[in-house]
């Protein structure tokens, strides 16, 4: 697929991100490559819901409100199901300085037919670019809806393991994945957003859900191993 005229549906899942969410949404509204912005408020208990009132009348924006927190995977699945475009752009709600220039960087390899999924890695320096072990689970990514739609029910149950699940599935299906560097994009760590105790609890929860996602989808690991062995023979 090579079509620079295609538009994307941006999906932003938010839980208690009243400070940063409006800026992310404004940027996506302004991006010419995006004609639909789906915001899922995943049962926030802060002022996130109030900040979204600014966008209620914007024709580009579709707001989905959950009464209770359902988890990142469930929220992402809802966005996928509601999206109108064939190209989906996932953007985290807690980015400090998400700019329009990042959108074409994320979409470019898809639009040029060079990748089936693009993962954007927030990068502040060369060392981070080369050594960050978490870049594969970055939330900024672009995919084709037709490729991710078959995973939607599994995604609903994956919680914070959603990126790991998607990575496993794409690798098992031999999909082309390309990493792009999003230079100077700031994605604050939990220790910068919460107290030490709260941050550690959240880290533990994420680690558990990521590990669970790997164990539950062990069949994908076998496919990946088989594909790897096949390449070496």
N, C-alpha and C positions, 0 to 999 in steps of 0.2 A: 504494500500500500504506500503510495507516494502522492500526498495531496496536502499542500500547505494551506489550502482554503478550508479545511475541516475545522469545526468548532468543537470545544470540549465542555464536558460537564465537570465542574469542580465540586468535590465533596469534602466538607469540613465537619469533623465530629468534635464536639466540645463538652467537657465536663468541668465546670467551675473555672472558666477562662474569661471572666468579664474584662480583665485588663487588656488582653492581647487579641481576643477574637474580633472585635470591630475593625482593627487595622488590617487583619488578614482578609476579612470579607471585602473591605473597601478596595484593596489591591486587586482581588479577583474580579470584582465588578468592573474595574478599569481596564483589565487585560483584554485586548481585542481578540485573543485566541479563545476566550471563554464566553459562552453565551448563556450559561446556566450555572448558578451557584446554589448548591444544596447544603444547608446548614442543619446538622442534627444536634439539638441540645439534649444531651443524654442525662436528663434528670438532675441538672445543676441545682445546687442549693444556695449559690451566691447570687450576684446580680446579672448573670449571663442572659437570662430571659429578658430582663429589662433592656439590656444593650441591643438586643435584636430588634426592638421596636423601630429602631432607626431604618431598618431595611424592609419592613413589612410591605410597603407600597412599591418597592423597586421591582420592575418586571423581570429582572434577571435572577432574583433571589427566591428560593423556596425554603421555607423554614419548617422543620419537623421537630416537635417537642415531645419528649418522653416524660411522663409523670415521675418515673423512678429510673435510677441508673440501671441500664441494661448491659453495659460493657462495650468496649471499643469495637469488637467484632460484630456485635449485633447492630450497632449504629452504622458501621460501614456497609453492612449488608443491606440495610434499609436505604442508604444512599444509592447503592448500586441498583437496587430494584426500581427506584424512582427516576433514575437518570434517563434523560431523553436522547443523549448523544452516544455515538459509538466509541468515542474516546473519553476516558475517565481520568481525572487528575485529583489525586488525594493530597490534601495539604493539612498539616497539623494546626491546631487552633492556638497553640502557645508560642508561636514564633514571634520574636521581638521586632524583626525588621524585614518581613517578607515583602519583596519588591516585584514590580511587573516584569523586570528583566529575567527573573527566574522561570517564568512560565514558558517562554519559547525554548529555554534550555532543557526543561523537562519534557516538553512535547516533541522537540525536534527529531530525535532518533525514531520515534514512532511515525511521525508524518513523512519522514524520508524513507521509510521502509527498512530501517537498519536494526530495529529491535522490536520485541513483543512486549517488553516491560522496561521502563526506565526508572532507576532509583536515584534520587537526588541526595547527595551527602553534604550536609552543612559543614563547611570547612573554613577554619580561621587561619590555618597555616599549613605548610608542606608536611610537617611531622604528623599532624592530625589526618591529613589526606592519605598518608601511606600506612599509618599504624593503627588507626581507629578500628577496633574489632567489632564495633556495633553498626558499621555503615550498611550492612546487609539488611538491618531491620529498621532503617530510616523510614519515617512516615511519608516523606515526600516522594511520590511515585506516580507514573502514568502508565495506563494499560488500555487495551481494547476491551470493551464490555463483553464481546463474544467469548473472549478467553477466560474472563473471571466469573462470568455468570454461572457456569456449571458448578462453581465452588460455593455458591451463595449460602446454602443451608449449613454447610460445614463452617463457613466464615461466621455465621450467626453465633455459633457455640464456642468460638475460639478465644474470645476475650482479648487480652494483650498478646496472645500468640498468633494474631491474625497475620502479621507480616511474615512470621516464620512459616506458617501454613502456606501462604501464597508463594513464598520462595521455594519451598519443597515441591509444590505442585508444578511450578513452571520448570524447575530443574528436571523433574520426573518426566515431563512431557517434551523435554528438549526445546523449550522456548528460549528465544534469544533475550538475554538480559544485559542491559548496558548501564554502567554507573556514570553519573555526571557530577561534577563538583559545583556546589552552590557557594561560591566564595563569599565570605563575610556574612553569610546568613547565621543568625544567632538563635540557637535552640537551647534555652536554659535547662540545666539538669535539675532534678527534683530537690537537691540540697539547696539550690538557689531559690526555690519556690516555697518550700515547706520547712518545718522544724526538722532536726536530725531524726527524731523518733518517727515522725510521720513519713519522712522520705524513705527511711529504711523499711518501714512496713510496705510502702508502695513498691519499692524495688523487689522485696521478697515476693509480693503478689505477682508482679510482672514475671519474675524468674520462674515462679511456679507455673503460671499459665503458658509460658513459652515452652517449658519442659513438657508439660502435659500435651501441648499441641504436637510436639515431636513424637511422643509415645503413642498417642491416639492415631496418628497418621503414619505409623511405622511402614505400612505398605508402600508409601511413597519413597521411603528410604531404600527399600529393596529395589525399586525401579531405578533409582539414581545409581545405586551400586552396579546394577546390571548394565545400565547405559555406560557407566565408566569403564567397566571391564570390557564391554564390547568395543570401545574406542581403542583399547590397548592391544586387542588381538588382531 
